[in-house]
Every structure is written in C-alpha cells, then in structure tokens.
Amino acid sequence: MKREHRLAQVLEIVHSQGSVAVEEVAGILNVSAATIRRDFDTLAKRQLVSRTHGGAVSTGNSIGLPINIKQQKLTPSNS
C-alpha cells in the first residue's frame, strides 16, 4: 500500500470515529504501530488530526471537504 493512500485511510478512520488509538488503526490496516505513529505525526503536521497520548483525534479540518481537496492536503508541498 502506498504511503499517501494509507494516510488517506488513516485520516478517514480518525474522522469517522472522532478519536482512535494507534493499536486500533494498526490492526485495521494491518501495519505496525510504529507506522501508524509516523502517519499520525505526518497528519498532525498537516493539521488534519491532533495527536494524543497513544492515538489521534479529529480536528475537523477536512470534514465535508471533497475528496480531491483532501488528496491535495495529503500531498506534501514542494516548499
């Protein structure tokens, strides 16, 4: 699974549940907890989720946005 595709899935899970634990998302996506921690950190830097101890919560920043806008927010900037 490509990283940006996984990030989109992680973001969808967080926003659909409101808050999630690292282990829960790792189990759903069948990846390591370390991978999900890095994904949460990436999404937090992009201000799409907020990190918590052991998980992440939805910031609401991408709820209701069309999928093409969400994908643009997930794509790293060239700066």
Secondary structure, DSSP 8 states (H G I E B T S, - for coil): --HHHHHHHHHHHHHHHSEEEHHHHHHHHT--HHHHHHHHHHHHHTTSEEEETTEEEE-STTTT--HHHHHHHHS----
